[in-house]
Amino acid sequence: MSTEPTSIKVVAIGGGTGLSTLLKGLKHFDRRGAYHAPDSGREVFISGLTAIVTVTDDGGSSGRLRKDFNILPPGDIRNCLVALSEDEELLSQLFQYRFKAGAGLEGHNFGNLFVAALTEITGDFAMAVKVSSAILKTRGVIYPSTVSNVQLEALMDDGSRVQGETNISRSKQRIVELFMIPADAQPLPQALKAIAEADLITLGPGSLYTSLISNLIVSGIPQAIAASGAVKVFVCNLMTQANESLGLSAADHLRALEDHAKTQIFNYALLNTRPVSAALKEKYAAEGAEQIRVDLDAIRKMGLEPICGDFLEEVAGVARHATRALAQALLALADDEGKHSQQMAGISAKKRGSR
């Protein structure tokens, strides 16, 4: 067994419950001795974990705070703060607590109010997120994908245009293309730096358009991902989703992502191949949803290598990614790539020595 550990810097991009689910798994491997790759036996650990989170939500508690205080929506950020916190169970109860009564309070999450208050105190949303992370002792860094006051606009398959994430999600038409308003919204320099220095970059799981593509239409982010020397992995959803991905296969997801990025940004696609139970299949079918079809040949033709496995958990009648299995698969992939890079470097050194 190799005694030399492999330390990696990870950037996870996304939003909604998908990103927070992934972060819950990754954070447990940020310390020495937590994981050894099955093929090499090499110790692999995360020396830096960064989450880049979409900020386009305009509904619910986040939407109300956005209108009342002219701040970015804190909901997805809140989920990531909880996911990366040391005391996840207690903070989850506190930060996800929704007030059931009270003039002006009813319907708000405590965590959203916490971030909003810190934004007012610091005068800067990104700083509020940074301070929140310090207070909660998160095992990672969180950046909004942009600090501009942005809104989504979608071109639908009937030629109509719909503005606002909530309206887009509720539309009965299929989304053809997603746009950011303003189109020149810029990412944080710190986020671009994290992407440039990463060894592993993930996108997904999450709602195809409103959680994933919403990050790729921030000017500079897809270009930074494409230019990075990191291993780049698309983590595919388990099930299709109403108004975003009904009827779309895994390859269809990838085409939509790379069409909006306007460049190929992935090396790998991480795909669940375990079937859901009959009861869960029936439940999702009643909503018009189904398990995403894994079309391996189409993915390979796009120049990506599919990584298949059992990444499914069924929790309270819902399909969720198995966080630990997902994180371990990503670490193993990073280890394989690192081993390959070392082999190539060794070959190059031998060639130079023989000249």
C-alpha positions in Angstrom: 0.0 0.0 0.0 1.3 3.4 -0.9 2.2 5.7 2.0 2.0 8.9 0.0 -1.5 10.5 0.3 -3.2 12.3 -2.5 -4.8 15.6 -1.4 -7.3 17.2 -3.7 -9.1 20.5 -4.0 -12.8 20.1 -4.9 -15.2 22.6 -6.4 -18.8 21.6 -6.4 -21.2 23.7 -8.5 -25.0 23.7 -8.4 -27.9 24.6 -6.1 -31.1 23.3 -4.5 -31.1 20.1 -2.5 -28.8 18.3 -5.0 -25.7 20.3 -4.2 -26.3 20.2 -0.4 -26.7 16.4 -0.7 -23.4 16.1 -2.4 -21.7 18.4 0.1 -22.9 16.3 3.0 -21.0 13.4 1.6 -17.8 15.2 0.6 -17.2 17.0 3.9 -16.5 13.7 5.7 -13.4 13.2 3.6 -11.6 16.4 4.4 -9.3 14.7 6.9 -6.4 12.3 6.7 -7.3 8.6 7.0 -10.9 8.9 6.0 -10.6 7.1 2.7 -8.3 4.8 0.8 -8.9 4.2 -2.9 -9.9 0.6 -3.6 -7.7 0.0 -6.6 -4.5 1.7 -5.5 -4.9 1.6 -1.7 -3.7 5.2 -1.8 -5.0 7.6 0.9 -7.1 10.3 -0.7 -8.4 13.3 1.2 -10.0 16.7 0.4 -7.6 19.6 1.3 -10.0 22.3 0.1 -13.8 22.1 -0.5 -15.6 25.0 -2.3 -19.3 25.2 -3.2 -20.4 27.6 -5.9 -24.1 28.2 -5.6 -26.8 29.6 -7.9 -28.6 32.7 -6.6 -31.7 33.0 -8.9 -34.5 31.9 -6.6 -37.4 34.3 -6.5 -40.0 32.3 -4.7 -41.0 31.6 -1.1 -39.0 33.0 1.8 -36.0 33.8 -0.4 -38.1 35.7 -2.9 -39.8 37.8 -0.1 -36.4 38.7 1.4 -35.1 39.5 -2.0 -37.9 42.0 -2.6 -38.0 43.5 0.9 -34.3 44.0 1.4 -33.0 44.0 -2.2 -30.6 41.2 -1.4 -29.7 38.0 -3.2 -31.9 35.0 -2.3 -30.3 33.1 0.6 -32.2 29.7 0.4 -29.7 27.6 -1.6 -26.8 29.2 0.3 -28.6 28.3 3.6 -28.9 24.6 2.5 -25.1 24.5 1.8 -24.3 26.2 5.2 -26.3 23.4 6.9 -24.7 20.7 4.8 -21.2 21.8 5.6 -21.6 22.6 9.2 -20.0 20.6 12.0 -23.2 20.0 13.9 -25.4 19.3 10.9 -28.3 17.8 12.8 -28.9 20.7 15.2 -28.3 23.4 12.7 -30.6 21.7 10.2 -33.4 21.9 12.7 -32.6 25.5 13.5 -31.8 26.9 10.0 -34.6 25.0 8.2 -37.1 26.0 10.9 -40.0 27.8 9.2 -42.1 30.2 11.2 -45.8 29.1 11.2 -47.2 32.4 12.5 -46.4 36.0 13.2 -46.9 39.1 11.1 -44.1 39.3 8.6 -42.5 36.1 10.0 -44.9 33.5 8.8 -43.3 31.3 6.0 -39.8 32.5 6.6 -36.9 30.2 7.3 -34.7 31.1 10.3 -31.6 30.5 8.2 -32.7 32.9 5.5 -33.3 35.6 8.1 -29.9 34.9 9.6 -28.1 35.4 6.3 -30.3 38.5 5.5 -29.4 40.0 8.8 -25.7 39.5 8.3 -26.0 41.0 4.8 -27.5 44.2 6.4 -24.8 44.2 9.0 -21.8 43.7 6.6 -23.3 45.5 3.7 -22.3 42.7 1.3 -24.0 39.4 0.5 -20.7 37.5 -0.2 -19.2 38.8 3.1 -22.4 37.7 4.9 -22.0 34.2 3.5 -18.3 34.2 4.6 -19.2 35.4 8.1 -22.0 32.8 8.4 -19.5 30.1 7.4 -17.1 31.2 10.1 -19.8 31.3 12.8 -21.1 27.9 11.8 -17.6 26.4 11.4 -18.4 25.0 8.0 -16.0 22.4 6.6 -15.7 24.3 3.3 -16.0 27.6 1.5 -19.3 28.8 -0.1 -19.5 31.4 -2.9 -22.6 32.7 -4.7 -22.2 32.2 -8.5 -22.6 36.0 -8.8 -23.4 38.9 -6.5 -25.3 40.7 -9.2 -29.1 41.0 -8.8 -29.9 38.5 -11.5 -33.1 37.0 -12.9 -33.6 34.1 -15.2 -35.5 34.2 -18.5 -36.4 31.2 -20.6 -37.3 30.7 -24.2 -40.0 28.1 -24.4 -40.8 25.6 -27.2 -43.9 27.6 -28.2 -41.8 30.7 -28.8 -42.9 32.5 -25.6 -40.5 33.9 -23.1 -41.0 33.5 -19.3 -39.2 35.5 -16.7 -38.3 34.5 -13.1 -37.3 31.1 -11.7 -40.7 30.5 -10.1 -42.6 31.2 -13.3 -40.2 29.1 -15.4 -40.6 26.2 -13.0 -44.4 26.4 -13.2 -44.6 26.7 -16.9 -46.2 23.9 -18.8 -44.0 24.5 -21.9 -40.6 22.9 -22.4 -37.5 25.1 -21.9 -35.5 25.6 -25.1 -32.9 28.0 -23.8 -32.1 29.8 -20.6 -30.8 33.4 -20.3 -29.4 35.5 -17.5 -30.6 39.1 -16.9 -28.4 41.0 -17.0 -26.4 39.0 -19.5 -23.1 40.3 -18.2 -23.4 39.3 -14.6 -19.9 38.5 -13.3 -18.7 35.8 -10.9 -16.7 36.4 -7.8 -12.9 36.5 -8.5 -12.5 34.0 -5.6 -14.8 31.5 -7.3 -12.8 31.7 -10.5 -9.6 31.2 -8.5 -11.0 28.2 -6.8 -12.0 26.7 -10.2 -8.5 27.4 -11.6 -6.8 25.7 -8.7 -9.2 22.7 -8.4 -8.3 19.1 -8.9 -11.9 18.0 -9.2 -14.9 20.0 -10.4 -18.5 18.6 -10.1 -21.7 20.0 -11.5 -25.0 18.4 -10.2 -27.1 16.8 -9.1 -29.9 19.4 -9.2 -32.7 20.8 -11.4 -31.3 20.9 -14.9 -32.1 24.5 -15.7 -32.7 26.4 -12.5 -29.9 24.8 -10.4 -27.3 23.8 -12.9 -27.5 25.7 -16.2 -28.2 28.9 -14.1 -24.5 28.7 -13.0 -23.2 28.1 -16.5 -24.8 31.3 -17.9 -22.9 33.5 -15.5 -20.3 35.1 -17.7 -16.8 33.6 -17.1 -17.8 30.4 -15.2 -18.0 28.0 -18.2 -14.8 29.4 -19.6 -13.0 29.0 -16.3 -14.2 25.4 -16.0 -13.1 24.6 -19.6 -9.6 26.1 -18.9 -9.1 24.3 -15.6 -6.9 21.2 -15.6 -9.2 19.6 -13.1 -11.1 16.3 -13.5 -14.6 17.5 -14.5 -17.6 15.4 -13.6 -21.3 15.8 -14.3 -23.3 14.1 -11.5 -26.6 13.1 -13.2 -29.9 13.3 -11.4 -31.8 10.1 -10.5 -35.2 11.0 -11.8 -36.7 13.4 -14.4 -38.4 16.5 -13.1 -41.6 18.3 -14.1 -41.1 21.4 -16.2 -37.3 20.9 -16.4 -36.3 17.5 -17.7 -39.3 15.2 -18.4 -38.4 12.7 -21.0 -34.8 13.7 -21.1 -32.1 11.0 -21.0 -28.7 11.4 -19.3 -27.1 12.4 -22.7 -29.9 15.0 -23.2 -29.0 16.6 -19.9 -25.4 16.8 -21.0 -26.3 18.3 -24.4 -28.4 21.0 -22.7 -25.5 21.8 -20.3 -22.9 22.0 -22.9 -25.1 23.9 -25.4 -25.5 26.7 -22.7 -21.8 26.5 -21.7 -21.0 26.8 -25.4 -18.0 24.4 -24.9 -17.3 20.9 -23.7 -16.6 21.1 -20.0 -16.9 17.5 -18.7 -14.6 14.5 -18.8 -16.9 12.1 -17.0 -20.6 11.5 -16.2 -21.4 9.8 -12.9 -24.6 7.8 -13.4 -26.8 5.7 -11.1 -27.8 2.3 -12.6 -29.7 0.8 -9.7 -33.4 0.7 -10.5 -35.8 2.3 -8.0 -38.3 0.1 -6.2 -41.6 -0.7 -7.8 -43.5 1.4 -5.2 -41.3 4.4 -5.8 -41.5 4.0 -9.6 -45.3 4.1 -9.3 -45.3 7.1 -7.1 -43.1 9.1 -9.5 -45.1 7.9 -12.5 -48.2 9.4 -11.0 -46.4 12.8 -11.2 -45.3 12.2 -14.8 -41.7 11.5 -13.8 -39.5 8.5 -14.3 -35.9 7.3 -13.7 -33.5 9.0 -16.0 -32.5 6.7 -18.9 -28.8 6.1 -19.0 -27.8 6.0 -22.7 -24.1 5.1 -22.4 -23.3 5.0 -26.2 -24.6 8.5 -26.7 -22.6 9.8 -23.8 -19.4 8.1 -25.1 -20.0 9.7 -28.5 -20.0 13.1 -26.8 -16.4 12.4 -25.7 -17.2 11.6 -22.0 -16.5 8.5 -20.0 -19.5 7.2 -18.1 -19.0 6.0 -14.5 -21.8 3.8 -13.5 -22.8 2.6 -10.0 -25.3 2.2 -7.2 -25.8 5.8 -5.9 -29.5 5.5 -4.9 -31.2 5.8 -1.6 -34.9 5.8 -1.0 -35.7 8.0 1.9 -39.3 8.8 3.1 -40.7 7.9 -0.3 -38.2 10.0 -2.3 -35.2 9.0 -4.4 -32.0 10.6 -3.1 -28.3 10.2 -3.9 -26.4 8.1 -1.4 -24.0 10.8 -0.2 -21.2 8.5 1.0 -21.2 6.3 -2.1 -21.3 9.4 -4.3 -18.3 11.0 -2.5 -16.3 7.9 -2.6 -16.8 7.4 -6.3 -15.6 11.0 -7.0 -12.5 10.5 -4.8 -11.7 7.2 -6.5 -12.0 9.0 -9.9 -9.7 11.8 -8.8 -7.2 9.2 -7.6 -7.3 7.3 -10.9 -6.7 10.5 -12.8 -3.9 11.5 -10.4 -2.2 8.1 -10.9 -2.6 8.4 -14.7 -1.0 11.9 -14.6 1.9 10.6 -12.5 2.5 7.8 -15.0 2.4 10.2 -17.9 4.9 12.5 -16.1 7.2 9.5 -15.5 7.1 8.5 -19.2 7.8 12.1 -20.2 10.8 12.2 -17.8 12.2 9.0 -19.2 11.9 10.4 -22.7 13.7 13.6 -21.8 16.4 11.6 -20.0 17.0 9.4 -23.1 17.7 12.4 -25.4 
